[in-house]
Amino acid sequence: MDNSDEESQNSSENSFNEVVSAAMAAGYAFAHMLQEPALGNHVFSVPELTGRQWVDKLSDAGRCYENCRMRPENLVRLHSILRDTYGLKGSRELESIEALAMFLWACGTNQCQRQMHERFRRGLGTCSKVFSHVLAAMTRFADDVLRPRDTSYSGKPTVLVEYTPFFDGCIGAMDGTHIDVIVDQGVRDDHINRKGRTTQNVVAVCDFDMRFTYIGAGTEGSAHDMRVKRKADADASFPHPPLGRYYLVDSGYALRPGYLTPYPNKRYWVKEFQTRGPSDAQELFNRHHSKLRNVIERTFGAAKAKWQMLKGIPHYQGTKPTQIIIALCALHNYVHELEVFYYEILNFPDKELFMLYWIVVILAISGTYIMKMMMMPFGLLFQRRVLMRAIRPPKAMLARGSNLLRGHVVPAQ
């Protein structure tokens, strides 16, 4: 009888303890829910910008240059040119300026279409159609941009003045470059170059203003430079040098009329002359030839630095990689002319007046700085006198202090 009473008492105590524990846990959880978080732990949900809102913020010059690789006014100008002349169109859901911004953002920062989908919140199919539509307009735009300014070559580049009369007939430089591409497995072997990468061997011609005047793309990376050159010769848009004019080419091309190569078996590159100068006339010619032909290397470097997709094109079907290369070289010409040669923007009649303008500006700034440096000693002397007057006590205070030391008190005036 006693054992049963003890067991019932223990079970009731255990039940009571469980109820108390559950109540305490519930109270603690409820109090924790009511407790306000610390000020630094607030999480604010920032809504993502839509594609059109993102484009509207491109009015900021730094933001526009970082994302679209050009200034806002040049972006608006390019949009007007493509829309009015080359068939760039928008739709009810997506305006043409947003389509152009999507294309420039993808090519300038080397983004694939899935990243375009994430950034602009458009469907993958929409991103693909928009990219193809803008690329077609840019290809038509490139047909008018990738050509010489003066097909008669009547003018003489200023860079050739110091080499007169030895390179007076030179009108530019021609060279090839390899651009990485991703291709299908069936044609991959044809695109592997001597370094083991899948590329396109692209031949380009440029003038001494770092403008592309011809781009020959679409040839496999395994092709030799001369094969690419012969393919370019057969192209109707290739700017063949007229009689008495020529392009500078490296030793990978053949010496023939219109194409000037360096002397073989001689030092050529500029760095080879750093320790010892030219030893004969042929090496001197090679040194000047290398310095002038370097314009094509600098043009390639500037284009690839601005348009990152030229460093490695994502996988696209058909002729899209070739069209992308041509379109980005045309964009290089467009941006280079508007944002490097500022005398065209400022409506200067010629480059000499533009240079004179900036020389006057630089002299004015340097003159102001020199005058400031000359007046600095006088300014320091003036500041020293003011400081000494500020920290020097008045004569009455000095006299009162000396009388206190002697034991005499002088009433303050």
C-alpha positions as CSV (number, residue, x, y, z in Angstrom):
1,M,0.0,0.0,0.0
2,D,2.8,2.3,1.0
3,N,4.8,1.5,-2.2
4,S,1.9,2.4,-4.4
5,D,1.5,5.8,-2.7
6,E,5.1,6.6,-3.1
7,E,5.1,5.7,-6.8
8,S,2.0,7.9,-7.4
9,Q,3.6,10.8,-5.5
10,N,6.9,10.4,-7.6
11,S,5.0,10.3,-10.9
12,S,3.0,13.4,-9.9
13,E,6.2,15.3,-9.0
14,N,7.8,14.3,-12.3
15,S,4.8,15.5,-14.3
16,F,4.8,18.8,-12.4
17,N,8.5,19.2,-13.1
18,E,8.0,18.6,-16.8
19,V,5.1,21.1,-17.0
20,V,7.3,23.7,-15.2
21,S,10.2,23.1,-17.5
22,A,8.0,23.4,-20.6
23,A,6.5,26.6,-19.3
24,M,9.9,28.1,-18.6
25,A,11.2,27.2,-22.1
26,A,8.1,28.7,-23.7
27,G,8.5,31.9,-21.6
28,Y,12.1,32.2,-22.5
29,A,11.4,31.7,-26.2
30,F,8.6,34.3,-26.1
31,A,10.8,36.8,-24.3
32,H,13.5,36.3,-26.8
33,M,11.1,36.9,-29.6
34,L,10.0,40.2,-28.1
35,Q,13.5,41.4,-27.5
36,E,14.7,44.1,-29.9
37,P,17.9,43.3,-31.8
38,A,20.9,45.4,-31.4
39,L,21.2,48.5,-33.6
40,G,24.1,47.1,-35.6
41,N,22.2,43.9,-36.4
42,H,19.4,45.4,-38.4
43,V,19.1,43.7,-41.9
44,F,17.6,46.0,-44.5
45,S,16.4,44.4,-47.7
46,V,17.5,46.5,-50.6
47,P,15.4,45.9,-53.7
48,E,17.4,45.0,-56.8
49,L,17.3,47.4,-59.7
50,T,15.4,46.4,-62.8
51,G,17.3,46.6,-66.2
52,R,15.7,49.9,-67.1
53,Q,16.5,51.4,-63.6
54,W,20.1,50.2,-64.0
55,V,20.4,52.0,-67.4
56,D,18.9,55.2,-65.9
57,K,21.8,55.3,-63.4
58,L,24.3,55.3,-66.2
59,S,24.0,59.1,-66.4
60,D,26.9,59.0,-63.8
61,A,30.1,59.3,-65.8
62,G,32.1,56.9,-63.6
63,R,29.4,54.3,-63.5
64,C,28.8,54.5,-67.3
65,Y,32.5,54.2,-68.1
66,E,33.0,51.2,-65.7
67,N,30.1,49.2,-67.1
68,C,29.8,50.4,-70.8
69,R,33.4,51.5,-71.4
70,M,32.4,55.0,-72.6
71,R,31.1,58.3,-71.4
72,P,27.3,58.9,-71.0
73,E,27.1,61.4,-73.9
74,N,29.0,58.9,-76.2
75,L,26.6,56.1,-75.2
76,V,23.6,58.3,-76.1
77,R,25.3,59.2,-79.4
78,L,26.1,55.6,-80.3
79,H,22.5,54.6,-79.5
80,S,21.2,57.3,-81.8
81,I,23.5,56.2,-84.6
82,L,22.6,52.6,-84.3
83,R,18.9,53.3,-84.0
84,D,18.6,55.8,-86.9
85,T,21.0,54.2,-89.4
86,Y,21.8,50.6,-88.6
87,G,18.4,49.1,-87.6
88,L,18.7,48.9,-83.8
89,K,15.1,48.6,-82.5
90,G,13.4,48.0,-79.2
91,S,10.2,46.3,-78.2
92,R,7.3,46.9,-75.9
93,E,8.9,45.3,-73.0
94,L,12.6,46.3,-73.6
95,E,13.8,49.6,-75.0
96,S,16.7,49.8,-77.5
97,I,18.9,51.8,-75.1
98,E,18.6,49.0,-72.5
99,A,19.4,46.4,-75.2
100,L,22.5,48.4,-76.2
101,A,23.6,48.7,-72.6
102,M,23.2,44.9,-72.1
103,F,25.4,44.3,-75.1
104,L,28.1,46.8,-74.0
105,W,28.1,45.5,-70.4
106,A,28.5,41.9,-71.6
107,C,31.3,42.7,-74.0
108,G,33.1,45.2,-71.8
109,T,33.2,43.0,-68.7
110,N,33.2,39.6,-70.5
111,Q,29.9,38.3,-69.2
112,C,28.0,35.3,-70.6
113,Q,24.2,35.4,-71.2
114,R,23.4,33.7,-67.9
115,Q,25.1,36.6,-66.1
116,M,23.1,39.0,-68.3
117,H,19.9,37.1,-67.1
118,E,20.9,37.6,-63.5
119,R,21.9,41.3,-63.8
120,F,19.0,42.5,-66.0
121,R,16.3,40.1,-64.8
122,R,15.4,39.1,-68.3
123,G,14.8,35.6,-69.6
124,L,17.6,33.6,-71.2
125,G,15.7,33.6,-74.5
126,T,15.3,37.3,-74.3
127,C,19.0,37.9,-73.5
128,S,20.0,35.7,-76.5
129,K,17.7,37.5,-78.9
130,V,18.7,41.0,-77.6
131,F,22.4,40.1,-77.9
132,S,22.0,38.8,-81.5
133,H,19.9,41.8,-82.5
134,V,22.5,44.4,-81.2
135,L,25.3,42.3,-82.7
136,A,23.7,42.4,-86.1
137,A,23.4,46.2,-85.9
138,M,27.0,46.5,-84.7
139,T,28.2,44.4,-87.6
140,R,26.6,46.8,-90.1
141,F,28.1,49.7,-88.1
142,A,31.5,48.1,-88.4
143,D,31.3,48.0,-92.2
144,D,31.4,51.8,-92.2
145,V,33.9,52.3,-89.3
146,L,36.6,49.8,-90.1
147,R,38.0,51.6,-93.1
148,P,40.7,54.2,-93.8
149,R,39.7,57.9,-93.3
150,D,41.4,58.9,-96.5
151,T,41.5,56.1,-99.1
152,S,43.9,58.2,-101.3
153,Y,46.4,58.5,-98.4
154,S,47.2,62.0,-99.4
155,G,48.2,63.2,-95.9
156,K,51.4,62.3,-94.1
157,P,51.2,61.0,-90.5
158,T,53.0,63.3,-88.0
159,V,54.8,60.3,-86.4
160,L,56.8,59.8,-89.7
161,V,58.2,63.3,-89.7
162,E,61.4,62.4,-87.8
163,Y,62.0,59.5,-90.1
164,T,61.8,61.5,-93.3
165,P,62.5,60.5,-96.1
166,F,63.0,56.8,-95.2
167,F,59.4,55.9,-94.2
168,D,57.4,58.5,-96.2
169,G,55.4,55.9,-98.0
170,C,54.2,54.1,-94.9
171,I,50.5,54.2,-94.3
172,G,50.1,51.8,-91.3
173,A,51.0,48.4,-89.9
174,M,49.6,44.9,-90.3
175,D,49.8,42.0,-88.0
176,G,47.9,39.1,-86.6
177,T,46.7,38.1,-83.1
178,H,45.2,35.1,-81.5
179,I,41.8,35.5,-79.7
180,D,40.7,32.7,-77.5
181,V,37.3,31.1,-78.4
182,I,35.3,28.2,-77.2
183,V,34.2,25.9,-80.1
184,D,32.4,22.7,-80.6
185,Q,34.3,19.4,-80.1
186,G,34.1,18.5,-83.8
187,V,36.1,21.6,-84.9
188,R,38.3,22.0,-81.8
189,D,41.4,20.4,-83.3
190,D,41.4,22.9,-86.2
191,H,41.4,25.9,-83.7
192,I,44.3,24.7,-81.5
193,N,47.3,27.0,-82.1
194,R,51.0,26.2,-81.4
195,K,50.5,27.1,-77.7
196,G,47.7,24.5,-77.3
197,R,44.8,27.0,-77.0
198,T,41.7,27.1,-79.1
199,T,41.8,30.4,-80.9
200,Q,41.0,32.4,-84.0
201,N,43.9,33.8,-86.0
202,V,42.8,37.4,-86.6
203,V,44.7,39.7,-89.0
204,A,44.3,43.5,-88.6
205,V,45.5,46.7,-90.3
206,C,45.7,49.9,-88.4
207,D,46.9,53.5,-89.1
208,F,49.2,55.6,-86.9
209,D,46.3,57.0,-85.0
210,M,45.7,53.5,-83.5
211,R,42.5,53.0,-85.5
212,F,41.7,49.7,-87.1
213,T,41.2,50.0,-90.8
214,Y,40.6,46.3,-91.5
215,I,39.8,43.2,-89.4
216,G,40.0,39.7,-90.9
217,A,38.4,37.2,-88.4
218,G,37.1,33.7,-88.7
219,T,40.2,31.8,-89.5
220,E,41.2,28.8,-87.3
221,G,44.0,29.2,-84.8
222,S,46.1,26.5,-86.5
223,A,46.4,28.5,-89.7
224,H,49.7,30.3,-90.6
225,D,49.9,34.0,-90.9
226,M,50.4,33.9,-94.7
227,R,47.3,31.8,-95.2
228,V,45.3,34.4,-93.2
229,K,47.0,37.1,-95.3
230,R,46.0,35.5,-98.6
231,K,42.4,35.1,-97.3
232,A,42.4,38.9,-96.5
233,D,43.7,39.7,-99.9
234,A,40.7,38.0,-101.4
235,D,38.3,40.1,-99.3
236,A,36.7,43.0,-101.2
237,S,36.9,45.3,-98.1
238,F,40.6,44.9,-97.6
239,P,42.4,48.3,-98.1
240,H,45.2,47.3,-100.5
241,P,48.0,49.9,-100.4
242,P,48.2,52.0,-103.6
243,L,51.3,52.3,-105.7
244,G,54.1,53.8,-103.7
245,R,52.5,53.1,-100.3
246,Y,53.1,50.1,-98.0
247,Y,52.3,48.6,-94.7
248,L,54.9,47.6,-92.1
249,V,54.8,43.8,-91.3
250,D,57.0,41.5,-89.3
251,S,59.2,38.6,-90.6
252,G,56.2,36.2,-90.6
253,Y,55.0,37.8,-93.9
254,A,56.7,37.8,-97.3
255,L,58.5,40.8,-98.7
256,R,56.6,42.1,-101.7
257,P,55.3,45.4,-103.1
258,G,53.1,47.1,-100.5
259,Y,54.5,45.2,-97.5
260,L,57.8,46.1,-95.9
261,T,59.5,43.5,-93.7
262,P,62.7,44.0,-91.6
263,Y,66.1,42.7,-92.5
264,P,66.4,39.0,-91.6
265,N,69.1,37.6,-89.3
266,K,69.5,41.0,-87.6
267,R,68.4,42.4,-84.3
268,Y,64.9,43.7,-84.5
269,W,63.1,44.2,-81.2
270,V,63.6,47.4,-79.2
271,K,64.7,45.6,-76.1
272,E,67.5,44.0,-78.0
273,F,69.1,47.4,-78.4
274,Q,69.0,48.4,-74.7
275,T,72.5,47.2,-73.9
276,R,74.1,47.9,-77.3
277,G,73.0,50.2,-80.1
278,P,72.7,49.4,-83.8
279,S,76.0,48.2,-85.2
280,D,75.2,48.9,-88.9
281,A,72.6,50.5,-91.2
282,Q,70.5,47.3,-91.4
283,E,70.1,47.1,-87.6
284,L,69.3,50.8,-87.5
285,F,66.6,50.2,-90.0
286,N,65.2,47.3,-88.0
287,R,65.1,49.4,-84.9
288,H,63.1,52.2,-86.6
289,H,60.9,49.6,-88.3
290,S,60.1,47.9,-84.9
291,K,59.3,51.3,-83.2
292,L,56.9,52.2,-86.0
293,R,55.3,48.8,-86.4
294,N,54.7,48.7,-82.6
295,V,51.5,50.8,-83.2
296,I,49.6,47.6,-84.2
297,E,50.7,45.9,-80.9
298,R,49.5,48.9,-78.9
299,T,46.2,49.0,-80.7
300,F,45.6,45.4,-80.0
301,G,46.5,46.0,-76.3
302,A,44.2,49.0,-76.0
303,A,41.3,47.2,-77.6
304,K,41.7,44.0,-75.4
305,A,42.1,46.1,-72.2
306,K,38.8,48.0,-72.8
307,W,36.7,45.2,-74.3
308,Q,37.5,42.2,-72.1
309,M,35.6,39.7,-74.3
310,L,38.5,40.0,-76.8
311,K,40.6,38.1,-74.2
312,G,38.3,35.1,-74.3
313,I,34.9,34.8,-76.1
314,P,32.3,32.5,-74.5
315,H,30.7,29.7,-76.5
316,Y,28.5,30.9,-79.3
317,Q,27.2,29.0,-82.3
318,G,28.0,29.8,-86.0
319,T,29.7,33.0,-87.0
320,K,28.9,34.9,-83.8
321,P,32.4,34.8,-82.4
322,T,33.7,36.3,-85.7
323,Q,31.0,39.0,-85.6
324,I,31.8,39.8,-82.0
325,I,35.5,40.4,-82.8
326,I,34.6,42.7,-85.7
327,A,32.0,44.6,-83.6
328,L,34.4,45.2,-80.7
329,C,37.1,46.4,-83.0
330,A,34.6,48.9,-84.4
331,L,33.7,50.0,-80.9
332,H,37.4,50.5,-80.2
333,N,37.6,52.9,-83.2
334,Y,34.4,54.7,-82.0
335,V,35.5,55.2,-78.4
336,H,39.1,55.9,-79.3
337,E,38.2,58.8,-81.7
338,L,35.8,60.4,-79.2
339,E,37.5,59.9,-75.9
340,V,41.2,60.0,-76.7
341,F,41.3,62.6,-79.5
342,Y,39.5,65.3,-77.5
343,Y,40.2,67.9,-80.2
344,E,37.3,66.4,-82.1
345,I,34.9,66.8,-79.2
346,L,36.0,70.3,-78.5
347,N,35.6,71.2,-82.3
348,F,39.2,72.2,-82.8
349,P,39.9,72.5,-86.5
350,D,43.1,70.4,-86.3
351,K,45.3,68.6,-83.9
352,E,48.0,71.3,-83.9
353,L,45.6,73.8,-82.4
354,F,44.5,71.2,-79.9
355,M,48.0,70.7,-78.8
356,L,48.6,74.4,-78.6
357,Y,45.6,74.8,-76.4
358,W,46.8,72.2,-73.9
359,I,50.3,73.6,-73.9
360,V,48.9,77.0,-72.8
361,V,46.8,75.3,-70.1
362,I,49.8,73.4,-68.8
363,L,52.0,76.5,-68.8
364,A,49.3,78.5,-66.9
365,I,49.0,75.8,-64.3
366,S,52.8,75.4,-63.9
367,G,53.2,79.2,-63.7
368,T,50.7,79.4,-60.9
369,Y,52.5,76.6,-59.0
370,I,55.9,78.3,-59.5
371,M,54.6,81.6,-58.2
372,K,53.2,79.8,-55.2
373,M,56.5,78.2,-54.5
374,M,58.3,81.5,-54.9
375,M,56.0,83.2,-52.4
376,M,56.1,80.4,-49.9
377,P,59.2,81.9,-48.0
378,F,57.4,85.2,-47.6
379,G,54.3,83.5,-46.4
380,L,56.2,81.4,-43.9
381,L,57.9,84.6,-42.6
382,F,54.5,86.3,-42.2
383,Q,53.1,83.3,-40.4
384,R,56.0,83.3,-38.0
385,R,55.5,86.9,-37.1
386,V,51.8,86.4,-36.5
387,L,52.6,83.4,-34.3
388,M,55.2,85.2,-32.3
389,R,52.8,88.0,-31.6
390,A,50.1,85.5,-30.6
391,I,52.3,83.7,-28.1
392,R,54.3,86.7,-26.8
393,P,52.8,88.1,-23.6
394,P,52.1,91.8,-23.3
395,K,54.7,94.1,-21.7
396,A,52.4,94.9,-18.8
397,M,52.1,91.2,-17.9
398,L,55.9,90.9,-18.0
399,A,56.3,93.9,-15.7
400,R,53.7,92.5,-13.2
401,G,55.5,89.1,-13.2
402,S,58.9,90.7,-12.5
403,N,57.4,92.8,-9.6
404,L,55.9,89.7,-8.1
405,L,59.2,88.0,-8.0
406,R,60.7,91.0,-6.2
407,G,58.0,91.1,-3.6
408,H,56.1,94.1,-4.9
409,V,52.5,93.9,-6.0
410,V,51.3,96.0,-8.8
411,P,47.5,96.3,-9.1
412,A,46.2,95.1,-12.4
413,Q,45.1,97.8,-14.8
